[in-house]
Structures are given as structure tokens and as C-alpha cells.
Amino acid sequence: MFVWSKVSAASTIDAWEERFAGDPNLVIEYLKGGRSIRVRVFCGTEKQAREIVCRYGGAFQKLEGAEWNKPVAPPRPLKVRDVFLLTAETRAKELAALRKAHPKREIIIIPPEMAFGTGDHATTSTCLRLLVDVARGRKGQAWSMADLGAGTGVLAIAARKLGAGEVFACDFDPFAVAAAVRNAARNHTPEILTKEQDVLKWKPRKKGYDVVLANLFSTVLIEAWPVIAKSLAPGGDLIVSGILFSQAWDVFTAAAANGIGFTQVIRKGKWVTARGGHMADLIDEFVKQASTATKIPP
């Protein structure tokens, strides 16, 4: 295993994410002070690492043993609505101080690893905020959730803490699955069913899930729409992200071809997150709201 790395200004983070879009071995960490970032790409061969050096500069080195999976520098704590505080902190004394400083927030502990999804990325943080909104709309109801492309499992963990009953999480990367299982236990949500699964080959259960989150790269989303559409139960809420703005039109066009539409689209930097569902349900809801709207006299 080899790793290529380069230090760059924090303002260039979107550019690096776009350059390596679709590469699950990309890791970006903020350095102390937050003005700089370290970009790393884990490579299976020396040739791959050398090719990146030739194109972008930087340097590479060979990693021995389990060194490739060492945690990266922790991101800053993240507030999600008025509900959560995500932190990479694991020390008891520091966690106690965080709980004292934020008594009304639920603490979710996600140590940074190679697995994607510590909460600080634009896609993950926006998904979390939309998930809180969805959960509030389903308060008092029983609901299930599927997290496709779970990464560290943060979205599945948040769903359980927001009241979801049955939660399923899957990822193609076995290291991500292992990280998600560890994080579920760490955050007292071990009942989450986590599996190593290629979403393109997944056969969802017939009754589907009330809430489906798919934080996947655009190219995967486009191929996965038939599966995602089947996984979403009637009247279900869908949240998707991992979409570069330049690829959003292709993603949404492919979604429409599979009967999926969106009522809320959020752009954060070069990334897009969207909330929607089955088009038939969205149309029914629109008609219902229109029929009950107050009529203005002529």
C-alpha cells in the first residue's frame, strides 16, 4: 500500500474533491488552524502513486502493516440544527466537558478514519440536517431507514437517535463497514444492521424503507436509481448527496426516468444534496396542499 499526499490551502478543498471525485481512497484533513489541508490518496501500487505525483506534485511513501488505516487529524465539532454535536473526541474528560457545554445536544462520536463521513464534509453535514427535518415530520410515527453508502455510519447512527426503528446500513468498502460497526457500538446504537454490499447488486426488501439516504458519487447514483426507487416505500422520504454541481442535471434526469423527483435542492460549494421521493407521492401531496389552501376572493 502507498499513499500520496500534498499540503494545500483550505480554500482549494472543492478543487481537490472534484479532481478525485469517485475515488473512495481520497482523504482530506484540516491542519491545525484550519487554513491548510492535507490531501491524501491511498494507492494499491507504486505506479498509481507516481502518476498522481506527476500530475499534481506532492510526494508518496510506502505504508507498512496497518499504518495505512491510522486516523487522520480530527475535524472541528459540528453542530446539526439544535439537535446534535458531532465530535471526533474519544477521551472521557473532554467528552464530559462537551456535554456540559452543550447540555441540550446529543453527542455523536465519529473518530476520523479512512472511511468517509465524519460529518464535516458538505455532503454529510447537509444530509444530517435534512435527516433532522425528515425525523421531525415523522415524529410520533414508526419509521425505518436505509443508509446506502454508509461510510462511518454517522447517518444511520443519527437516524436511530432521531427515533428510527429498523435501520439498515451498507457500504461497498469492508473497511468502512468495520468502522460503521465500531461507531454504532461507540454511540450506543449496536442494533443497526450493517452489511458489506454493492448497492448496484442490492435487492431491497419488498416493503421498502420509509426513509432512504444515498450519499454516493454521481456516477454510482445514476446507475443505482432503479434499486433506490425500489428501496423507497410508498410515501417515503429520499435524501441523496455526493453530487457534484456539474453532474446534477444528469443525476436528476436519470432519477426522473425512474419515477423519482425532488422538492428541495441544496448547493453547498460544488456539492449538491436533494430531498424528494416518488413522483406520484409528490404530486399527490401537491394536489392535497392546493385543495386545502385558503382561496383569495376575487
MARBAZA-220887 format. One record per residue (C-alpha): residue number from 1; x, y, z; residue in one letter. Coordinates in steps of 0.001 Angstrom, whole numbers. Example, Ala and Ser with C-alpha at 12.3 -4.5 7.8 and 13.67 -1.06 7.14 Angstrom:
% MARBAZA-220887
1  12300  -4500  7800  A
2  13670  -1060  7140  S
//
This chain:
% MARBAZA-220887
1  0  0  0  M
2  1237  3504  -910  F
3  -68  6930  -10  V
4  312  10161  -1984  W
5  -9  13419  -55  S
6  167  17154  -550  K
7  -475  20186  1669  V
8  -2674  22871  143  S
9  -4700  25929  1142  A
10  -8093  25180  2736  A
11  -9752  27270  20  S
12  -8783  24619  -2558  T
13  -10745  21777  -944  I
14  -13522  21837  -3573  D
15  -10974  21621  -6382  A
16  -9295  18572  -4851  W
17  -12625  16858  -4251  E
18  -13576  17414  -7872  E
19  -10228  16146  -9164  R
20  -10609  12886  -7266  F
21  -14419  12589  -7450  A
22  -15413  8937  -7348  G
23  -12170  7805  -5672  D
24  -13050  6184  -2313  P
25  -9383  6334  -1274  N
26  -9315  10137  -1055  L
27  -8836  11597  2444  V
28  -8741  15327  3161  I
29  -7881  16582  6641  E
30  -7741  20116  8024  Y
31  -4418  21002  9593  L
32  -4123  22944  12841  K
33  -5602  26403  12479  G
34  -7917  25405  9645  G
35  -6136  27434  6966  R
36  -4453  24464  5322  S
37  -5438  20930  4356  I
38  -3529  17740  3713  R
39  -4785  15797  692  V
40  -4044  12081  679  R
41  -4844  9298  -1767  V
42  -4198  5680  -831  F
43  -2887  3644  -3767  C
44  -2565  -80  -4290  G
45  587  234  -6404  T
46  3627  2479  -6613  E
47  2776  3220  -10257  K
48  -556  4782  -9256  Q
49  1142  6962  -6653  A
50  3812  8106  -9121  R
51  1168  9044  -11681  E
52  -521  11346  -9146  I
53  2834  12955  -8293  V
54  3495  13612  -11979  C
55  107  15268  -12359  R
56  -279  17212  -9111  Y
57  3125  17289  -7419  G
58  3398  16311  -3780  G
59  5088  13118  -2622  A
60  4313  9490  -1842  F
61  5533  6832  541  Q
62  5072  3134  1147  K
63  2956  2123  4131  L
64  3663  -952  6191  E
65  1227  -3105  8124  G
66  -1845  -1311  9451  A
67  -216  2112  9149  E
68  -2429  2974  6154  W
69  -5504  2946  8407  N
70  -4218  5388  11022  K
71  -6726  8073  11981  P
72  -6331  11471  10359  V
73  -6374  14775  12206  A
74  -9798  15285  13828  P
75  -12204  17815  12329  P
76  -13772  20541  14426  R
77  -17039  19712  16282  P
78  -20082  20134  14070  L
79  -23483  21406  15203  K
80  -26506  19962  13388  V
81  -29636  22064  13803  R
82  -30362  22287  17544  D
83  -30102  18525  17968  V
84  -26622  17068  17501  F
85  -22989  17848  18144  L
86  -20616  15660  16139  L
87  -17143  15262  17532  T
88  -14060  13162  16883  A
89  -13166  13323  20573  E
90  -12998  9987  22414  T
91  -11347  10973  25716  R
92  -13729  10793  28664  A
93  -12687  14098  30255  K
94  -13033  16072  27026  E
95  -16372  14407  26200  L
96  -17676  15320  29644  A
97  -16681  18931  29007  A
98  -18512  18910  25658  L
99  -21660  17509  27263  R
100  -21507  20172  29956  K
101  -21044  22920  27358  A
102  -23866  21574  25148  H
103  -26412  20023  27550  P
104  -29306  20149  25085  K
105  -27459  18424  22237  R
106  -26991  14719  21587  E
107  -23273  13952  21205  I
108  -22289  11682  18315  I
109  -18703  10454  18391  I
110  -17122  9764  14998  I
111  -13316  9463  15097  P
112  -11773  10258  11696  P
113  -10659  7197  9784  E
114  -10074  6355  6156  M
115  -13819  5676  5886  A
116  -15771  8638  4538  F
117  -18321  10503  6664  G
118  -17078  12264  9785  T
119  -19761  14923  9344  G
120  -17516  17825  8399  D
121  -17880  17285  4647  H
122  -20527  19380  2880  A
123  -22452  16319  1679  T
124  -22604  14548  5041  T
125  -23431  17655  7066  S
126  -26272  18630  4700  T
127  -27675  15084  4782  C
128  -27668  15236  8576  L
129  -29601  18498  8626  R
130  -32196  17189  6181  L
131  -32474  13973  8188  L
132  -33346  16015  11280  V
133  -36062  17776  9251  D
134  -37461  14468  7992  V
135  -37478  12979  11508  A
136  -39371  15972  12864  R
137  -42013  15486  10190  G
138  -42358  11842  11241  R
139  -42450  12495  14981  K
140  -44901  10153  16683  G
141  -44764  7678  13804  Q
142  -42864  4431  13422  A
143  -40345  4674  10587  W
144  -37498  2677  9110  S
145  -34356  3887  7380  M
146  -31755  2628  4883  A
147  -28329  4281  4613  D
148  -26727  3437  1258  L
149  -23016  4190  1171  G
150  -22826  4350  4957  A
151  -19138  5230  5324  G
152  -18535  5686  9054  T
153  -22223  5056  9772  G
154  -22921  8560  11061  V
155  -26237  8940  9194  L
156  -27535  5583  10422  A
157  -26490  6436  13977  I
158  -28233  9808  13750  A
159  -31395  8144  12427  A
160  -31560  5802  15415  R
161  -31120  8686  17818  K
162  -33860  10604  15983  L
163  -36347  7804  16537  G
164  -35968  5432  13586  A
165  -36887  1875  14440  G
166  -35328  -501  11924  E
167  -32098  879  10435  V
168  -30121  -782  7644  F
169  -26687  480  6546  A
170  -24422  -794  3801  C
171  -21180  96  2067  D
172  -19099  -1458  -696  F
173  -15863  -919  1293  D
174  -15219  -3558  4014  P
175  -13097  -1066  5996  F
176  -15998  1377  6027  A
177  -18333  -1383  7241  V
178  -15928  -2219  10074  A
179  -15709  1470  11018  A
180  -19519  1810  10944  A
181  -19940  -1188  13250  V
182  -17390  233  15708  R
183  -19083  3627  15656  N
184  -22527  2126  16183  A
185  -21287  402  19339  A
186  -19434  3550  20447  R
187  -22623  5599  20156  N
188  -24869  3007  21818  H
189  -26746  2069  18636  T
190  -25462  -1506  18082  P
191  -28844  -2656  16747  E
192  -28129  -1048  13356  I
193  -27881  -3801  10723  L
194  -24663  -3079  8811  T
195  -23552  -5067  5774  K
196  -20852  -5056  3109  E
197  -22930  -4583  -30  Q
198  -22586  -3241  -3554  D
199  -25692  -1059  -3881  V
200  -25912  -1871  -7595  L
201  -26385  -5546  -6716  K
202  -28574  -4981  -3660  W
203  -32057  -6484  -3602  K
204  -34061  -4356  -1137  P
205  -36923  -5855  802  R
206  -40345  -5668  -852  K
207  -41949  -3243  1604  K
208  -39027  -830  1278  G
209  -37909  1758  3822  Y
210  -39704  4896  4963  D
211  -36521  6963  4709  V
212  -33633  6273  2336  V
213  -30339  8175  2324  L
214  -27868  7675  -501  A
215  -24663  9673  -122  N
216  -22958  8292  -3232  L
217  -20948  9675  -6108  F
218  -22916  10867  -9137  S
219  -21799  8036  -11395  T
220  -22994  5450  -8865  V
221  -26286  7250  -8241  L
222  -27137  7288  -11940  I
223  -26684  3509  -12140  E
224  -28385  2876  -8807  A
225  -31680  4724  -9402  W
226  -33677  1564  -10253  P
227  -32551  -31  -6969  V
228  -33077  3141  -4933  I
229  -36587  3587  -6347  A
230  -37470  33  -5277  K
231  -36000  536  -1801  S
232  -38176  3567  -1017  L
233  -41561  2718  486  A
234  -44718  4490  -735  P
235  -44843  7931  858  G
236  -41158  7637  1728  G
237  -38588  10404  2091  D
238  -35417  10264  -10  L
239  -32213  12214  639  I
240  -29347  11966  -1855  V
241  -25948  13616  -1942  S
242  -22383  13184  -3173  G
243  -23424  15009  -6351  I
244  -21080  17498  -7992  L
245  -22994  20543  -9242  F
246  -21630  19979  -12733  S
247  -23193  16485  -12758  Q
248  -26507  17311  -11031  A
249  -28572  17588  -14218  W
250  -27572  14097  -15364  D
251  -28322  12684  -11906  V
252  -31781  14274  -11675  F
253  -32670  13336  -15258  T
254  -31835  9701  -14523  A
255  -33864  9901  -11298  A
256  -36918  11201  -13170  A
257  -36686  8287  -15604  A
258  -37136  6015  -12581  N
259  -40074  7924  -11109  G
260  -38091  9916  -8564  I
261  -38430  13683  -8108  G
262  -37131  16312  -5722  F
263  -38768  19200  -3877  T
264  -35649  20598  -2196  Q
265  -32192  21018  -3702  V
266  -29315  22495  -1702  I
267  -25987  23561  -3149  R
268  -23001  23866  -812  K
269  -19833  24780  -2656  G
270  -19512  22394  -5576  K
271  -21729  19770  -3956  W
272  -25473  19221  -4243  V
273  -27837  17485  -1820  T
274  -31525  16887  -2588  A
275  -34663  15753  -782  R
276  -37594  14142  -2568  G
277  -39420  10894  -3160  G
278  -41613  9002  -5597  H
279  -43091  11442  -8132  M
280  -46586  10014  -7637  A
281  -46393  10803  -3915  D
282  -45034  14299  -4543  L
283  -47862  15050  -6991  I
284  -50482  13719  -4546  D
285  -49059  15921  -1785  E
286  -49062  18964  -4054  F
287  -52691  18387  -5043  V
288  -53642  17899  -1404  K
289  -51985  21153  -352  Q
290  -53501  23042  -3274  A
291  -57003  21794  -2475  S
292  -56763  22873  1165  T
293  -55125  26230  519  A
294  -57077  29316  1502  T
295  -58769  30806  -1528  K
296  -58356  34527  -2098  I
297  -61679  36196  -3024  P
298  -61809  37898  -6435  P
//
